[in-house]
Amino acid sequence: MTLTQLEAEVAKGESDTLEFKKSTAERDAAMKTLCGMLNGSGGRVLIGVTETGKVRGQDVSDATLKELAHVLTQFDPAAHFRQERVHLADGKQVFVVEVDPSALAPHAYLGRPYRRVTSTTSTMPQSEYQRRLLDRDHATMRWENRPAAGNLTLDLPEVQRMLTDAVAAGRLETSITDPRRALENMGLASAGRVSQAAVVAFAVQPFPEYPQCALRLARFKGVTKAEFLDQQQLTGHAFVLLREADVFLRRHLPVAGRFEPGVMERKDEPLFPPLALREALVNALVHRDYSIPGGAVSVAVYDDRLEIISSGTLPFGLTVPDLLREHVSKPRNPLLADLFYRRGLIERWGRGTQKIIDLCVAAGHPQPQFEERAGDFTVRFLPSGYVPPHRVEHDLTVRQRRILHELRDGQSVRSEAIRSAIDPNLPERTLRHDLKLLKDWGLIRITGWGTGTKWSLV
């Protein structure tokens, strides 16, 4: 850098990528700024320029050079610095120390991380530092890409089915047909040893070495966990567990009757959209934290809701509100996610939760609830405006069906409004009789009293 170039640089003023320091006496502050630049967009520190932009330089001795060289070694992890000195007319010099954004970020100087915001350097919050450490180490130090413990047998026919599905989906070369070679090409095996991701995806019997490869299924009576109607605890690879969960849900979730405007007959269809349930199950299997030995995926069916629970909280700083809008896909287990992607079971674009929401809302349900609690992540499906057929033990008249239709979508309606909608000339006594029958059959409920009495679907 020439003196002219230096003066042009100084004329720009301090910013997130440029800082002035009067002399090496401020070297400690200069190093904190360089640390922030390493953790951000890179930049330069000019030592020998005052805060107001006066180029004054400083005398340079061997001791000055040694002091500067020493402080530049106090970064963890070690960083690369480009250094040069610009000579002034009076013999003094300006140090120029430059860094690029670092792939090894976050860096710490003397044990503390820093960040650069506009022209200010500050200590990086611990939460941000921990998150960025996880991001940095994710490529090489993940649980899923460590070598598997023990000598577990893989379900090679399942690997072959995965290859067939991947080729059919256009997500794998047709030339890769050998299961063992495919595992190596997809980063699931190396030098004859399989990774823990391969165990999760294909191990015939991962238990007892990997008890976290588990699925817990429960159908509870009522709306609490006080009494089981059915429960199962299974271990196996992820594709087996996905199939078992699917069978369990088809067995325990009712086919629902929905009344549509202008249609007198009930339309029977699954209570929740199958694609939404499949998406939630796949997300639970792919994105859960397998480093938790006692963890599992749990499916709980209650009278009033369905919950799919996976061990571990959201990764990489994601929050529940992020799931409701467009967000970058950062899978905790990218090798496992790649297998499900190749098989056509998920997409890469981080829209899984939005897809679940769209499918449920389109089917007339409330938006599913997403929740982090006690180290677990839960997706909760809630029905709306549906009448489970197993509770309808009597044939309904056209008029009774119209009453149910007027109470759709969780509405609470007075009897006068119901009569006005279905037949203004309907005798009040007849309407009361129908309402009582529907209430006795457990299809509708009454709230309030007197003139405030309203009816709604159960």
Secondary structure as UniProt FT lines:
FT   HELIX           3..11
FT   TURN            16..17
FT   STRAND          18..21
FT   HELIX           24..26
FT   HELIX           27..38
FT   TURN            39..41
FT   STRAND          43..47
FT   TURN            51..52
FT   HELIX           62..71
FT   TURN            72..73
FT   STRAND          75..76
FT   STRAND          82..87
FT   TURN            89..90
FT   STRAND          93..99
FT   TURN            103..104
FT   STRAND          108..109
FT   TURN            110..111
FT   STRAND          112..117
FT   TURN            118..119
FT   STRAND          120..123
FT   HELIX           126..141
FT   TURN            144..145
FT   HELIX           156..168
FT   TURN            169..170
FT   TURN            174..175
FT   HELIX           179..185
FT   TURN            186..187
FT   STRAND          189..190
FT   TURN            191..192
FT   STRAND          193..195
FT   HELIX           196..202
FT   TURN            207..209
FT   TURN            211..212
FT   STRAND          214..220
FT   TURN            222..223
FT   STRAND          228..235
FT   HELIX           238..252
FT   STRAND          255..258
FT   TURN            261..262
FT   STRAND          267..270
FT   HELIX           274..287
FT   TURN            290..291
FT   TURN            293..294
FT   STRAND          297..301
FT   STRAND          306..311
FT   TURN            316..317
FT   HELIX           320..323
FT   HELIX           334..342
FT   TURN            343..344
FT   HELIX           352..362
FT   TURN            363..364
FT   STRAND          369..373
FT   TURN            374..375
FT   STRAND          376..381
FT   HELIX           389..391
FT   HELIX           398..406
FT   HELIX           408..410
FT   HELIX           415..422
FT   TURN            424..425
FT   HELIX           428..440
FT   TURN            441..442
FT   STRAND          444..447
FT   HELIX           450..452
FT   STRAND          454..457
//
